[in-house]
Amino acid sequence: MNIINYLVRHKSEQYVIKAVVKKVSRSRLIRHIAFYIDIGGQLVNISRDIADVIEEEIENNGGGNAVVIRGCGTDMVFEILYRLFNRLGVQVPSCGIYSYQLL
């Protein structure tokens, strides 16, 4: 399943994107963040699809895919989703409120 096509087709629906910070570098400036979405009751890792759209590196260390991004804090989750939604043409609220959860 192409997750990006799914998100574009269903962009008017509400869904929850779940984010998990898998790894933080020793310098604390690089994050490995995995993203999941519930599709039909199944949690699907969409990290590779997001990384492809926003042109960021992907890491697969055996525990699943994660987007590798430079920066610190949960602001990096916001940054990734902001860039993803902009590229998909989804209206991004100026206050930055999305339907996502940090796990």
N, C-alpha and C positions, 0 to 999 in steps of 0.2 A: 504494500500500500504506500502510495506517495503521500506522506503526511502534509506536505505543503499544499498540495492540491486539495486535500481534505479541509485544511484550515481556511483556504480561500473560499471554497464552496460553502462552508459553514460559518463564515465570519460574522453573520448576523446573530448567531446563536451564542449563548453563554457557555463557556467551558472553563475548566480549571487547568492551568498549566502548573505543574508541580516542579519545584527547583530544589536540587540537593547539591550543596557544596561538598564535593567528594574529596578535594585535596587543596591545601594551601601551601605555597612554597615557603621555604625557611625565611626568605626575605619578606614574606607576607604580601608580595606585590603581584603574584600570579595565582589565579584561581582555576580550578577544574570544576565546572558546574554541569551537572546532568539535569536534563529537562524531560518531563514525562507528561503525558496527557491520557485521560481516561477515554477510551473509545470502545463502546459496547461492553462496558464492565471490565475491560482489560487495560492495565497500565502499560503504555507503550513508550519506550525511550525515543524521543524525537531530537536528541542532541545532534546527531549527524546531519539531519535535515536543516536544523537551525544554523549550524556551523557553515553548511554549504551556502545558505542564503546570505548570511552576514559576512561571509568570507573570513572566517576565523578557523584556527587550528582545532582539530579533534584529537582526543586522546582515548585510546582503548587499552586499559591496563588489566583486562581480564574481568573487571567488575562492571563492565558496560561502558558505553560511550559517554564522554563528557566534553563540553566546549572548554577550550583553554583560552583564558582572557587575562590581560594585564590590568591590574587595578586592585583596589582593596574594598572590602566590606560588601554588604548586600546591595550596594549601589551597582555592582557589576551585574547582578541579576536584572535590575531595572534597565541598565544599559543594553544588555543583550536583547531583552524583550522589546525595548523601544526601537532598536535597529531592525529587529525582525518585523514588527508591525508596520513600520514605515516602508520597508521593502515590499510587504504584501499589500500595501495600500489600505491598511486598516486605520480608521480614525483613532488617533492617540489623544486621550484627554490631557489637557495642559497640566492638570494636577498629578498626572502619573499614576492614576488608580487603574490597576488591571485586575483581572480575575486570576490571580495566581497565588500559590501557597509555597512557603518555605518549609521544607521538611527537616 
